[in-house]
Amino acid sequence: MSNNQSSMTNYFVHESSYVDEGCTIGRGTKIWHFSHIMSGCTIGENCNIGQNVVISPDVVLGRNCKIQNNVSVYTGVRCEDDVFLGPSMVFTNVINPRAAVSRKDEYKPTLIKRGASVGANATIVCGHTLGEYCLIGAGSVVTKDVPAYALMVGNPARQIGWVNAHGDKCASLEEAIKN
């Protein structure tokens, strides 16, 4: 597909962005300036893809995902519904990259579960799962699986508390789930 929105689509693509053939893009999704949506990816309904975002082949984004500016979502990443990816956050997909060694067959999957939020400039090392409604603080580096509702900060990211589905800090996991 060209970089212009077709009259046959139910989503918006800014004229400066490119959407490759073979993508599935849900109704109501908006793709903003200078973004590239690559072949074979799936983007759910009502997503907002910010400026200068790359969605790589075979990536899956659920419904109502918000991808802020300057994010590359690499092959191997799957985001469930209602995921927020903050500005300039980073995914990886290979543990030990080398320019001279092709490791495309070694991509490690990363799962971001429903309602999770990743703050600006955070890094998510591949091969991990971020639990439902967890909140990764800005600049954090996630090097292991993250529990549902966990509040994570630092490098490496460590849990400092709990948050509920609205992102409010809670005293316990039970309180986070209940609220």
N, C-alpha and C positions, 0 to 999 in steps of 0.2 A: 504494500500500500504506500502511496506517496505520503509526503509529510503533511498534507492537507486533510481536513476532516471530510469524509465522504458523506453524501446525503443519506447513505444506507446505514450509517452507524448511529448508535444511541449514546455516544460518548464524545468528549471534546479533546482534540489534539491541537495544541498551538502550532502555528505555521512554521516555527523554527525547529520543531521536533520531528523525529523519524519513528515510524512504526513499521517494522519489517513484516513481510508476509508470514502467515502461519501463527499469529498471536490470537489469543482469545481475550477480549477486553469487555468487561461488564458494563451494563447500562449505567449512565450517570457518572462514570469515571471521568476525571479531568487530568490531562497530561500537559504540563506547562512548559515553558521556554527551554530550548536546547537539550531536551531529553531524548534518549534512544531506548526504544522498547524492542528487544531482539526476538527473533523467530523462536517459536515454541514455548513462550512463556504464557502464563495464565494470570490475568488480573481480574479480580472480582468486581462486583457492582459497587458504585459510589466510592471508589478510591480517589485519592488526591495525590498525584505524582508531581512533586515540586520541580523547580528549575534545576537543570544539569544533573538529572538522575539517569542512571543506566539500569535497566532490568535485563539480566542475561538470559540466555536460553534455558528453558525448563524450570525457571523460577515459578513458584505459585504464590500469589497473594490472595488472601481471602477478601471478603466484603469489608468495605468501610476502613481500609487501611490508609494511613496518612504517612507518606514518605516525604520528608522535608528536603530542602535543597542540598545538592552535592553528595548524594548517597548512591553507591554502586551496590546493587543487590545481585550477588554472584550466583552462578549455577550451584545448586545444592541447598539453597536457602528456600525454606517454606514458611510463610507467615499465615497464621490462621486469621479469622475475622478480628477487626477492631484493633489491629496492631499499629502502634505509633513508632516511627523511626525518625529520630531527631536530626537536625542539620549536621551534615558532615560526619555522621557516625560511619563506622567501617565494619564490613564483614570480611572474613578471609574464607578461603575454600581449600587450601592446601597447607599442611603443617610445616613442611620444609621446602619452600619454593626456591627454585634456581632458574635463572633465565635460560641456561643451556640444557635443562632437563625438562622434558615434557611430562607433566604429572596429571594430565586431564583425567586419567583413569583412577586417580587417587583422591578425587574430591571427597571431602567429608561433609555429610549432610548436617544442616543446622535448622532446628525447628524453633520458631517463635510462636508460642501458644496464644490463644485468644486473649485479647485485652492487654497484652504486655506492652510496655513503653521502654524505649531505649533513648537515653538523653544524648544531647549534642556531643559530638567528638568521642563518643564511647567506641570501643573496639570489641567485637564479638569474635573470639577465636573459634574456628570451625569445629564441627563435631559435637556440639553441645545443644541442649534444649533449655530454652527460657520458659519457665512455667507460667501458667495463666496469671494475668494481672500483675506480674512482677514489675518492678520499676528499677531500671538501671540508671544510676546517676550519671550526669554529664562527665565525660572524660574517663569513665571507668573502663577497665580491661577485664572482660569476662573470660576466664580460663577453665571453667567447669560448669556443669549443669546448675541451673538456678531454680530453687523451689517456687511453687506457685505463691503469689502474694508477697514474695521477698523484696525487701528494699536493699539494693546492692550499691556499694560505692568503693572507689579506690582502685589501685593497681598493685597486685591483682585485686579484682572486686571481691569484697567480703560483705556478708550480710550484717546490716546494722539495725534491722527492724522489719516491720510488716506494714503493708499498705492494703487498703481495700480496693474494690473495683473502680472507685472514683479517684484513687491516688492519694487518699488521706492516710496519714500515719496512724497505725493502730498499736495497741499494747501487746496483742497476741495474734497468733494465726486464727484462733477461734473468732476473735473480734473482727478481723479482716474479712473472713468468709461471711460472717453474719451481716456485716454492713455493706 
